[in-house]
């Protein structure tokens, strides 16, 4: 089959189904992470080097350098993922989709979010507040020692809610739209934004392009996330879909 078919629907939807099923079942194995790292860590290291080498000079120069750094990062990610799609395409349609589905399974984070939030609930149940504080410190940046039991629960739920869009729905959306390449480019943009998309003296100009592009690519998934939350509320006995709609508006 032409390898380009693996970067466009409907084949990318099959790829997405494979990727989500594998990630839900296995996550990203710790042994694999220790041996090879993770695509996000690879992207992060590359962008950290660009930040260290290019983020200097006037604010105008830093903004231009940030645009160039982001373009270079995305070109590298696109070239690598398209090359993998080309190689997978040589294996035929079905096997090619399976191969790329395995690779794309590293991009969403549904299992890791579920596991980390479940660990907070389990720690609270079995170890009390000290255990809950320890578990929630793994997924939030706030000081856990200042949290009571209700605040620990809120912190875990807020972390899950915050990451539902950019950790699950957005990667899935872009994999479905553009295959491995679409998902990888999204993760590259999202990683760049998380690293430099901050209004600090060092990164306000250099991270401008990453922050703006991240806002843009998250628009469709954030709206889809809202609809999914309303649908989930409609399916829960003690929740209110109209209330969810009002809250989201």
C-alpha positions in Angstrom: 0.0 0.0 0.0 1.2 3.6 -0.5 2.7 4.6 2.9 1.0 8.0 2.7 -2.3 6.2 3.4 -1.0 5.6 6.9 -1.0 9.4 7.6 -4.6 10.1 6.6 -8.1 8.8 7.7 -9.6 6.2 7.6 -6.4 4.2 8.2 -5.3 6.6 11.0 -8.5 5.8 12.9 -7.6 2.2 12.9 -4.1 3.2 14.0 -5.7 5.2 16.8 -7.8 2.3 18.0 -4.7 0.1 18.2 -2.7 2.8 20.0 -5.4 3.5 22.6 -6.0 -0.2 23.2 -2.3 -0.9 23.7 -1.8 2.1 25.9 -4.8 1.3 28.1 -3.6 -2.3 28.6 0.1 -1.7 29.1 0.8 2.0 29.4 4.5 2.8 28.8 6.5 0.0 30.5 9.0 1.2 33.1 11.6 -1.2 31.8 11.3 0.4 28.3 11.5 3.8 29.8 14.7 2.9 31.7 16.2 1.4 28.6 15.2 3.9 26.0 13.5 6.9 27.6 10.3 8.3 26.2 9.5 10.4 23.1 8.6 13.3 25.3 12.0 13.1 27.1 13.8 12.9 23.7 11.9 16.0 22.5 12.5 17.7 25.8 16.3 17.2 25.6 16.4 18.4 22.1 14.5 21.6 22.9 16.6 22.2 26.0 19.7 22.3 23.9 18.0 24.7 21.5 17.0 26.9 24.4 20.5 26.9 25.8 22.1 27.7 22.4 19.6 30.2 20.9 17.8 32.0 23.7 19.9 35.1 23.9 20.1 38.8 22.8 17.3 41.3 22.6 13.6 40.4 23.1 13.1 40.6 19.3 16.0 38.3 18.6 14.8 35.9 21.2 11.3 35.8 19.6 12.8 35.1 16.2 15.1 32.4 17.7 12.1 30.8 19.4 10.2 30.6 16.1 13.3 29.1 14.4 13.9 26.6 17.3 10.3 25.5 17.2 10.3 25.1 13.4 13.5 23.0 13.6 12.1 20.8 16.3 8.9 20.2 14.4 10.7 19.5 11.1 12.9 16.9 12.9 9.9 15.2 14.5 7.9 15.3 11.2 10.8 13.8 9.3 11.4 11.0 11.8 7.7 10.1 12.1 7.2 10.2 8.3 10.2 7.9 7.9 8.7 5.4 10.4 5.4 5.6 8.5 7.2 4.9 5.2 9.0 1.8 6.7 5.7 0.6 8.3 4.0 1.0 4.9 6.4 -1.5 3.4 4.9 -4.2 5.6 1.4 -3.8 4.1 -1.8 -2.2 5.3 -2.8 -4.3 8.3 0.7 -4.9 9.7 1.7 -1.3 9.0 -1.2 0.0 11.0 -0.3 -2.4 13.9 3.3 -1.3 13.8 2.5 2.4 13.9 -0.2 1.8 16.5 2.4 0.3 18.8 4.6 3.4 18.2 1.7 5.8 18.7 0.8 4.1 22.0 3.6 6.1 23.6 1.8 9.4 22.9 -1.5 9.4 25.0 -1.3 9.0 28.8 -4.7 7.5 29.8 -3.3 4.6 31.8 -0.6 6.6 33.6 -3.2 9.2 34.7 -5.6 6.5 35.8 -2.9 4.7 37.8 -1.5 7.8 39.5 -5.0 9.0 40.6 -6.0 5.5 41.7 -2.8 5.4 43.8 -3.9 8.6 45.6 -7.2 7.1 46.5 -5.6 3.8 47.6 -3.1 5.7 49.8 -5.8 7.7 51.5 -7.8 4.6 52.1 -5.0 2.5 53.5 -2.4 4.9 54.9 -4.5 8.0 55.8 -3.6 11.6 55.1 0.3 11.1 55.1 0.0 8.4 52.4 -2.4 10.5 50.4 -0.1 13.5 50.6 2.9 11.4 49.5 0.9 9.9 46.5 -0.5 13.2 45.3 3.0 14.9 45.4 3.8 12.7 42.5 1.3 14.4 40.2 1.0 18.0 41.4 3.4 20.8 42.1 1.7 22.3 45.2 3.1 21.7 48.7 1.4 18.4 49.9 2.1 19.2 53.6 -0.4 22.1 53.4 -3.3 19.9 52.1 -6.0 18.3 54.2 -7.8 15.2 53.0 -10.4 17.1 51.0 -7.6 19.1 49.4 -5.6 16.0 48.5 -8.7 14.6 46.7 -9.3 17.9 44.9 -5.7 18.1 43.8 -5.8 14.6 42.3 -9.1 15.2 40.6 -7.9 18.6 39.3 -4.8 17.0 37.9 -6.8 14.3 36.2 -9.2 16.9 34.7 -6.4 19.2 33.6 -4.5 16.5 31.8 -7.6 14.9 30.3 -7.5 17.2 27.3 -3.8 17.6 26.5 -2.8 14.2 27.9 -5.5 12.0 26.3 -8.0 13.7 24.0 -5.6 15.9 22.1 -3.0 13.2 21.3 -5.9 10.9 20.3 -7.5 13.6 18.1 -4.2 14.3 16.2 -3.4 10.7 15.8 -6.8 10.2 14.3 -6.4 13.2 12.1 -2.8 12.6 11.0 -1.5 9.3 12.2 1.8 8.9 14.0 3.0 12.1 12.5 0.0 14.1 13.7 0.3 12.8 17.2 4.1 13.2 17.4 3.9 16.8 16.2 1.2 17.6 18.8 3.3 16.1 21.6 6.3 18.1 20.3 4.3 21.4 20.4 2.8 20.5 23.8 6.2 19.6 25.3 7.8 22.8 23.9 5.0 24.9 25.5 5.4 23.1 28.8 9.1 23.9 28.8 9.3 27.5 27.6 5.7 28.8 27.2 6.0 30.9 30.3 5.9 34.6 30.9 9.2 34.8 32.6 12.1 37.1 31.7 13.9 34.3 30.0 11.1 32.7 28.1 8.4 35.3 27.4 9.9 36.1 24.0 11.6 32.8 23.2 8.5 30.8 24.1 6.0 33.0 22.4 5.7 30.8 19.3 5.4 27.6 21.3 2.7 29.0 23.5 0.6 30.4 20.7 0.9 27.3 18.6 0.0 25.1 21.6 -3.1 27.2 22.1 -4.1 26.7 18.4 -3.6 23.0 18.2 -5.5 22.4 21.5 -8.6 24.2 20.3 -10.4 21.3 18.7 -9.5 18.8 21.4 -10.5 21.1 24.2 -13.9 21.6 22.7 -14.2 17.8 22.2 -13.1 17.3 25.8 -15.9 19.6 27.0 -18.5 17.5 25.0 -17.1 14.3 26.4 -17.4 15.6 30.0 -21.0 16.6 29.3 -21.7 13.2 27.9 -20.1 11.6 30.9 -22.3 13.6 33.2 -25.4 12.5 31.3 -24.4 8.8 32.0 -23.8 9.3 35.7 -26.8 8.9 38.0 -25.8 11.7 40.4 -24.4 14.1 37.8 -26.1 16.7 35.7 -25.4 17.2 32.0 -27.1 20.6 31.9 -25.0 21.6 34.9 -21.9 20.4 33.2 -22.8 22.5 30.1 -23.4 25.6 32.3 -20.1 25.1 34.1 -18.2 24.7 30.8 -19.8 27.8 29.3 
